[in-house]
Amino acid sequence: MGEEALQQRAPSARRITSGRLDGHRLAFTRKSIRSDSGVADAIPAAGFSIGGFLFEIDADDLPGLERKEGMLLTPPAYKRSMVQVWRHDTRETVEAMTFVVADPGPVEFAPSNAYLADMIAQVDSVPLLTQYHAFLVWLADLCGHGQPGAPLVRPGLLVNTTASIDDRGIPQVRVKAHSAPPKTSTYVRVSFGHRSTIGRQVRDAQLHEGNCGLDQSLRQALGIAGQKVYGHTVTVEALRDGPRPRDTIGARSLVLGLHQARVADCEKRLCVLHPRNMTLLGCAEGDFVTLFRTSNAPESPRCWKVTLRAYSASPGTDGSYPAIDELYVDQECRSELGIAPGTTGYLGQPVLVRPSVVGMMRKSAVPYGLTVLLGITAFTELLHDFFPYLGSPWVAATALVVACVLTIVVARLDVVTKVHR
């Protein structure tokens, strides 16, 4: 109900502040008899939120509101419900009354364009409700293609938050086992609108039916901003074609928006990252990173990758380059990521960035090689002392094997320490 309609039924109504109802999701579980279109309901849903306003109303005005909400109908359309609301002004939770559908059905009904337009207008230009406003605009676009009152189909899975975070910072996509894509790859493609990104698939039996859990970094990369979720839907598909990230060491990963490198950083085959992201990835200047990108094309999900040296850049005069949520490569490298030369639609497209373990080990080839040589010398002397009956070829072969194994262990520990710090 809009503020104007509310004050017509309850003249004493006074807006106090904007707020947020957590643990509920906006749904359209009832079809209005008067307008023959779906009308709003707040259904319990863990992890979701609804934006709105808190009003102070005299008790004498409540009967008028009850008539407006159809509580006197047989059967009643709505009923009262006491809920806990987060106040934006005092940053505390208070108890408030709202109206919810008395007998919600299992199917949602599409609201009319005018109904959603009124909801959008109520939260327009409210600073602390900008993300909820963006959700309503997306919802209006989704519903605008159907007939008001017809069953509302939300394609894909509802986006929820992730209850647990990978301690290595690997972007997660949590799905129920029976609704998950075939586990042909640890990583999956997540698509929302014109954007697609890559995340690590984790099967979670605790998720509610029809939900998936996305890390905040994935939501941000897809254009679903904020820490709270309101009811967006995404599609999740297995990566089948092309190269796929491998979890041999479990290196930390980031999802960043792709952008054009500045002229000074072009034609050098490098990737420019914010210094903080370099630290998070465990990379020093000149270390190798691998970029993974997928497209939102409807055909079988494909993945492209390119391995580059990573460097940070001094911020520009305006302090915007490099941005902390972006990475920068030139046209040649974008072509290797499947982006045709001359196109601009790639700007802001999500790219998964992770340290190149092979590149890091290759960079340290000389120290590791010296380790092998020293190990062979040391083990040869030990074997001669403890096993004098062994011939020289056996001693040399055994020393070589032991030295190589220890060098591999040391190299792995070295890389793991860098990428997990």
C-alpha positions as CSV (number, residue, x, y, z in Angstrom):
1,M,0.0,0.0,0.0
2,G,1.4,3.4,-0.9
3,E,1.7,6.2,1.5
4,E,-1.1,8.3,0.0
5,A,-3.5,5.4,0.0
6,L,-2.5,4.6,3.6
7,Q,-3.2,8.2,4.8
8,Q,-6.6,8.1,3.1
9,R,-7.6,5.1,5.3
10,A,-5.6,6.2,8.3
11,P,-5.3,10.0,8.5
12,S,-3.0,9.7,11.6
13,A,-0.4,7.7,9.7
14,R,3.0,9.4,9.9
15,R,6.2,8.0,8.3
16,I,9.0,7.5,10.8
17,T,11.8,6.0,8.8
18,S,12.8,3.5,6.2
19,G,13.5,0.0,7.3
20,R,14.1,-3.6,6.4
21,L,12.1,-6.7,7.2
22,D,14.6,-9.6,7.4
23,G,13.7,-13.3,7.1
24,H,10.9,-12.6,4.6
25,R,10.7,-12.4,0.8
26,L,8.4,-10.3,-1.4
27,A,5.9,-12.6,-3.2
28,F,2.6,-12.3,-5.0
29,T,0.7,-15.2,-3.5
30,R,-2.9,-13.9,-4.1
31,K,-4.9,-12.7,-7.1
32,S,-6.9,-9.6,-6.4
33,I,-10.6,-10.0,-7.1
34,R,-10.9,-6.3,-8.0
35,S,-7.9,-6.0,-10.4
36,D,-7.4,-9.6,-11.3
37,S,-3.7,-9.3,-10.8
38,G,-1.2,-10.5,-8.2
39,V,-0.8,-8.5,-5.0
40,A,2.1,-8.4,-2.5
41,D,2.7,-10.7,0.4
42,A,5.6,-11.1,2.8
43,I,6.4,-14.8,3.1
44,P,8.8,-16.2,5.7
45,A,12.1,-17.0,3.9
46,A,15.4,-17.4,5.7
47,G,18.2,-15.1,4.3
48,F,15.9,-12.8,2.3
49,S,14.8,-9.2,3.1
50,I,12.1,-6.7,2.1
51,G,12.6,-3.0,2.1
52,G,9.9,-0.5,3.2
53,F,8.8,2.1,5.7
54,L,7.8,2.3,9.3
55,F,4.6,4.3,10.1
56,E,3.1,5.4,13.4
57,I,-0.7,5.0,13.4
58,D,-3.4,5.7,16.0
59,A,-5.3,2.6,17.1
60,D,-8.6,4.3,16.1
61,D,-7.5,4.1,12.5
62,L,-6.8,0.4,12.4
63,P,-10.4,-0.7,11.5
64,G,-10.2,1.4,8.3
65,L,-6.9,-0.3,7.3
66,E,-8.4,-3.7,8.0
67,R,-11.3,-3.0,5.7
68,K,-9.0,-1.8,3.0
69,E,-6.8,-4.9,3.3
70,G,-9.9,-7.2,3.0
71,M,-9.7,-8.6,6.6
72,L,-13.5,-8.4,6.7
73,L,-14.1,-10.5,3.6
74,T,-15.2,-14.1,3.7
75,P,-12.7,-15.7,3.5
76,P,-10.4,-12.8,4.6
77,A,-7.8,-11.6,2.0
78,Y,-5.2,-10.4,4.5
79,K,-4.4,-10.8,8.2
80,R,-2.3,-9.0,10.8
81,S,1.2,-10.2,11.6
82,M,3.7,-8.9,14.1
83,V,7.2,-8.8,12.7
84,Q,10.7,-7.6,13.7
85,V,11.8,-4.6,11.6
86,W,15.3,-3.1,11.3
87,R,15.1,0.7,11.6
88,H,17.5,2.6,9.4
89,D,17.5,5.8,11.5
90,T,18.3,4.3,15.0
91,R,19.9,1.1,13.6
92,E,17.9,-1.2,16.0
93,T,15.2,-3.8,15.6
94,V,11.7,-3.0,16.7
95,E,8.4,-4.8,16.7
96,A,5.8,-3.7,14.1
97,M,2.6,-4.8,12.6
98,T,2.1,-5.6,8.9
99,F,-0.5,-7.3,6.8
100,V,0.2,-10.7,5.1
101,V,-2.0,-12.8,2.8
102,A,-4.3,-14.9,5.0
103,D,-4.2,-18.0,2.8
104,P,-1.2,-17.9,0.5
105,G,-1.3,-20.3,-2.4
106,P,1.6,-22.3,-3.8
107,V,1.7,-20.3,-7.0
108,E,2.6,-16.7,-7.5
109,F,0.5,-14.4,-9.8
110,A,2.0,-11.7,-11.9
111,P,1.2,-8.2,-10.6
112,S,0.1,-5.4,-13.0
113,N,2.6,-2.9,-14.4
114,A,0.8,-0.1,-12.5
115,Y,0.9,-2.0,-9.2
116,L,4.7,-2.5,-9.5
117,A,5.2,1.1,-10.8
118,D,3.6,2.3,-7.6
119,M,5.8,0.1,-5.4
120,I,8.9,1.4,-7.3
121,A,7.8,5.0,-6.9
122,Q,7.5,4.6,-3.1
123,V,11.2,3.7,-2.7
124,D,12.6,5.8,-5.4
125,S,15.4,8.2,-4.3
126,V,15.5,6.7,-0.8
127,P,19.2,6.4,-0.1
128,L,19.1,3.3,2.1
129,L,16.6,1.5,-0.2
130,T,18.6,1.9,-3.5
131,Q,19.3,-1.9,-3.8
132,Y,15.7,-2.8,-3.0
133,H,14.7,-0.3,-5.7
134,A,17.0,-1.9,-8.2
135,F,15.4,-5.3,-7.3
136,L,11.9,-3.9,-7.9
137,V,12.9,-2.5,-11.3
138,W,14.3,-5.9,-12.2
139,L,11.1,-7.6,-11.0
140,A,9.0,-5.2,-13.1
141,D,11.0,-6.0,-16.2
142,L,10.5,-9.8,-15.5
143,C,6.7,-9.4,-14.9
144,G,6.3,-6.9,-17.8
145,H,6.5,-9.7,-20.4
146,G,3.5,-11.6,-19.0
147,Q,-0.2,-11.1,-18.5
148,P,-1.3,-9.7,-15.1
149,G,-2.8,-12.4,-13.0
150,A,-1.1,-15.2,-14.9
151,P,1.2,-17.5,-13.0
152,L,4.4,-15.8,-12.3
153,V,7.4,-17.9,-13.4
154,R,10.8,-16.9,-11.9
155,P,13.4,-18.6,-14.2
156,G,16.3,-20.3,-12.5
157,L,17.1,-20.4,-8.8
158,L,16.5,-17.7,-6.1
159,V,19.7,-16.0,-5.1
160,N,20.4,-16.4,-1.3
161,T,23.4,-15.6,0.7
162,T,26.0,-18.2,1.7
163,A,25.8,-19.4,5.2
164,S,29.5,-20.3,5.3
165,I,32.5,-18.7,3.5
166,D,35.4,-20.6,2.1
167,D,38.4,-19.6,4.2
168,R,40.6,-19.4,1.1
169,G,38.3,-16.8,-0.5
170,I,37.2,-19.0,-3.4
171,P,33.8,-17.7,-4.8
172,Q,31.2,-20.3,-3.9
173,V,27.9,-21.3,-5.6
174,R,26.0,-23.5,-3.1
175,V,23.3,-25.7,-4.6
176,K,21.1,-28.6,-3.5
177,A,22.3,-32.0,-4.8
178,H,19.2,-32.8,-6.8
179,S,19.0,-29.3,-8.4
180,A,22.7,-29.0,-9.1
181,P,24.1,-29.3,-12.5
182,P,26.0,-32.5,-13.4
183,K,29.3,-32.4,-11.5
184,T,31.4,-32.7,-14.6
185,S,33.4,-29.7,-13.2
186,T,34.1,-28.3,-9.8
187,Y,33.3,-24.9,-11.3
188,V,29.9,-23.8,-12.8
189,R,28.6,-20.9,-14.9
190,V,26.2,-18.5,-13.1
191,S,24.2,-16.2,-15.4
192,F,22.1,-13.1,-14.6
193,G,20.7,-10.9,-17.4
194,H,23.6,-10.1,-19.7
195,R,26.3,-11.2,-17.3
196,S,27.9,-14.5,-16.5
197,T,30.6,-15.5,-14.1
198,I,32.3,-18.6,-12.8
199,G,32.1,-20.0,-9.2
200,R,33.0,-23.1,-7.4
201,Q,30.1,-25.5,-7.0
202,V,29.4,-26.7,-3.4
203,R,26.5,-29.0,-2.7
204,D,24.5,-28.0,0.3
205,A,21.6,-30.1,1.6
206,Q,20.6,-27.4,4.0
207,L,19.4,-25.0,1.3
208,H,15.7,-24.4,0.8
209,E,14.1,-25.7,-2.4
210,G,14.6,-23.5,-5.4
211,N,17.4,-21.5,-3.8
212,C,21.1,-21.2,-4.5
213,G,23.7,-19.5,-2.3
214,L,26.1,-17.0,-3.9
215,D,29.1,-15.3,-2.3
216,Q,28.8,-11.5,-2.2
217,S,31.7,-11.2,-4.7
218,L,29.7,-13.2,-7.2
219,R,26.5,-11.2,-6.6
220,Q,28.4,-8.0,-7.0
221,A,30.0,-9.2,-10.2
222,L,26.6,-10.1,-11.7
223,G,25.1,-6.7,-10.8
224,I,23.2,-7.8,-7.7
225,A,24.7,-5.3,-5.3
226,G,24.6,-5.3,-1.5
227,Q,24.9,-7.6,1.5
228,K,21.1,-8.3,1.5
229,V,19.2,-10.4,-1.1
230,Y,15.6,-9.7,-2.1
231,G,14.6,-12.4,-4.6
232,H,16.7,-12.2,-7.8
233,T,17.0,-15.4,-9.8
234,V,20.0,-16.8,-11.7
235,T,20.7,-19.9,-13.8
236,V,23.5,-22.3,-12.8
237,E,25.1,-24.6,-15.4
238,A,28.1,-26.9,-15.5
239,L,31.1,-25.8,-17.5
240,R,31.5,-28.4,-20.2
241,D,33.7,-26.8,-23.0
242,G,37.1,-25.3,-22.8
243,P,39.6,-25.0,-20.0
244,R,38.4,-25.1,-16.4
245,P,40.0,-24.0,-13.2
246,R,41.6,-26.8,-11.2
247,D,41.7,-27.1,-7.4
248,T,45.0,-28.9,-7.1
249,I,46.2,-26.4,-4.4
250,G,43.0,-24.4,-3.7
251,A,44.5,-21.0,-4.5
252,R,42.6,-17.9,-3.4
253,S,40.4,-16.5,-6.2
254,L,38.7,-13.2,-6.9
255,V,35.9,-12.2,-9.3
256,L,36.6,-8.8,-10.8
257,G,35.1,-6.7,-13.6
258,L,37.0,-6.6,-16.9
259,H,38.1,-3.2,-18.2
260,Q,40.5,-1.7,-20.8
261,A,44.0,-1.0,-19.6
262,R,45.4,2.5,-20.0
263,V,47.6,3.3,-22.9
264,A,50.8,3.0,-20.8
265,D,49.9,-0.6,-19.9
266,C,48.8,-1.8,-23.4
267,E,50.7,-4.1,-25.7
268,K,52.8,-5.5,-22.8
269,R,50.8,-8.7,-22.2
270,L,50.1,-8.0,-18.6
271,C,47.2,-7.7,-16.2
272,V,46.8,-4.6,-14.0
273,L,45.3,-5.2,-10.5
274,H,44.8,-3.1,-7.5
275,P,47.6,-3.5,-4.9
276,R,45.2,-4.9,-2.3
277,N,44.0,-7.6,-4.7
278,M,47.6,-8.5,-5.5
279,T,48.1,-9.0,-1.7
280,L,44.9,-11.0,-1.4
281,L,46.0,-13.3,-4.2
282,G,49.4,-13.8,-2.7
283,C,51.1,-12.3,-5.7
284,A,54.2,-10.2,-6.0
285,E,54.9,-7.8,-8.8
286,G,55.4,-9.8,-12.0
287,D,53.9,-13.1,-10.7
288,F,51.7,-15.0,-13.0
289,V,47.9,-15.1,-12.7
290,T,45.3,-16.9,-14.8
291,L,42.1,-15.3,-15.9
292,F,39.0,-17.3,-16.6
293,R,35.9,-16.0,-18.4
294,T,32.6,-17.5,-19.6
295,S,30.0,-15.9,-21.9
296,N,26.2,-15.8,-21.4
297,A,25.6,-17.4,-24.8
298,P,22.7,-19.9,-24.6
299,E,24.8,-22.7,-26.1
300,S,26.9,-25.1,-24.0
301,P,28.8,-23.1,-21.4
302,R,32.3,-22.4,-22.6
303,C,35.3,-21.1,-20.7
304,W,38.3,-19.2,-21.9
305,K,41.6,-18.6,-20.0
306,V,44.8,-16.7,-20.4
307,T,47.9,-16.6,-18.2
308,L,49.6,-13.2,-17.7
309,R,52.0,-11.4,-15.5
310,A,50.2,-9.3,-12.9
311,Y,51.3,-5.8,-11.8
312,S,49.8,-3.1,-9.7
313,A,49.7,0.5,-10.9
314,S,50.0,3.7,-9.1
315,P,46.5,5.3,-8.8
316,G,45.8,8.1,-11.3
317,T,45.3,11.7,-10.4
318,D,41.6,11.0,-9.7
319,G,42.5,7.8,-7.7
320,S,40.3,5.6,-9.8
321,Y,42.9,3.5,-11.6
322,P,43.2,0.8,-10.8
323,A,39.8,0.3,-9.0
324,I,39.6,-2.4,-6.4
325,D,36.8,-4.2,-8.0
326,E,38.3,-4.2,-11.6
327,L,41.1,-5.7,-13.6
328,Y,42.6,-4.3,-16.8
329,V,44.0,-6.0,-19.9
330,D,44.6,-4.9,-23.5
331,Q,42.8,-5.9,-26.7
332,E,45.1,-8.9,-27.4
333,C,44.5,-10.5,-24.1
334,R,40.7,-9.8,-24.4
335,S,40.8,-11.7,-27.7
336,E,42.2,-14.7,-25.9
337,L,39.3,-14.5,-23.5
338,G,36.8,-14.8,-26.3
339,I,36.0,-11.1,-26.8
340,A,36.0,-9.9,-30.4
341,P,38.2,-6.8,-31.2
342,G,36.3,-3.6,-31.4
343,T,33.5,-4.6,-29.0
344,T,32.6,-2.6,-25.9
345,G,30.0,-4.8,-24.3
346,Y,32.7,-6.6,-22.3
347,L,33.1,-3.6,-19.9
348,G,32.4,-4.8,-16.4
349,Q,32.0,-8.4,-17.4
350,P,33.0,-10.7,-14.5
351,V,36.4,-12.6,-14.8
352,L,37.7,-15.1,-12.3
353,V,41.3,-14.3,-11.3
354,R,43.6,-16.8,-9.5
355,P,47.4,-17.2,-9.1
356,S,49.0,-19.4,-11.6
357,V,50.6,-22.1,-9.5
358,V,52.7,-23.4,-12.5
359,G,53.8,-19.9,-13.3
360,M,54.9,-19.3,-9.7
361,M,56.9,-22.5,-9.6
362,R,58.4,-21.7,-13.0
363,K,59.5,-18.3,-11.7
364,S,61.3,-20.0,-8.8
365,A,62.9,-22.7,-11.0
366,V,66.5,-21.6,-10.2
367,P,66.1,-21.9,-6.4
368,Y,64.3,-25.1,-6.7
369,G,66.9,-26.5,-9.1
370,L,69.7,-25.6,-6.6
371,T,67.7,-27.4,-3.9
372,V,67.6,-30.5,-6.1
373,L,71.4,-30.4,-6.6
374,L,72.2,-29.8,-3.0
375,G,69.8,-32.5,-2.0
376,I,71.5,-35.0,-4.4
377,T,74.9,-34.2,-3.0
378,A,73.7,-34.5,0.6
379,F,71.8,-37.8,0.1
380,T,74.7,-39.3,-1.9
381,E,77.0,-38.8,1.1
382,L,74.4,-40.2,3.6
383,L,73.7,-43.3,1.4
384,H,77.4,-44.0,1.1
385,D,77.8,-43.8,4.9
386,F,74.8,-46.0,5.8
387,F,74.6,-48.3,2.9
388,P,78.2,-48.9,1.7
389,Y,77.3,-52.1,-0.1
390,L,75.1,-50.2,-2.6
391,G,76.7,-49.6,-6.0
392,S,77.3,-46.0,-7.2
393,P,74.4,-46.1,-9.8
394,W,71.9,-47.2,-7.1
395,V,73.1,-44.5,-4.7
396,A,72.9,-41.8,-7.4
397,A,69.4,-42.9,-8.5
398,T,68.1,-43.1,-4.9
399,A,69.5,-39.7,-4.1
400,L,68.0,-38.2,-7.2
401,V,64.5,-39.6,-6.4
402,V,64.6,-38.5,-2.7
403,A,65.9,-35.0,-3.6
404,C,63.2,-34.5,-6.3
405,V,60.5,-35.6,-3.9
406,L,61.6,-33.3,-1.2
407,T,62.0,-30.4,-3.7
408,I,58.5,-30.9,-4.9
409,V,57.2,-30.9,-1.3
410,V,59.1,-27.7,-0.5
411,A,58.0,-26.1,-3.7
412,R,54.3,-26.9,-3.0
413,L,54.6,-25.6,0.6
414,D,56.2,-22.4,-0.8
415,V,53.4,-21.8,-3.2
416,V,50.6,-22.8,-0.8
417,T,52.1,-20.3,1.8
418,K,51.9,-17.5,-0.8
419,V,48.4,-18.1,-2.2
420,H,46.8,-18.9,1.2
421,R,48.2,-16.1,3.3
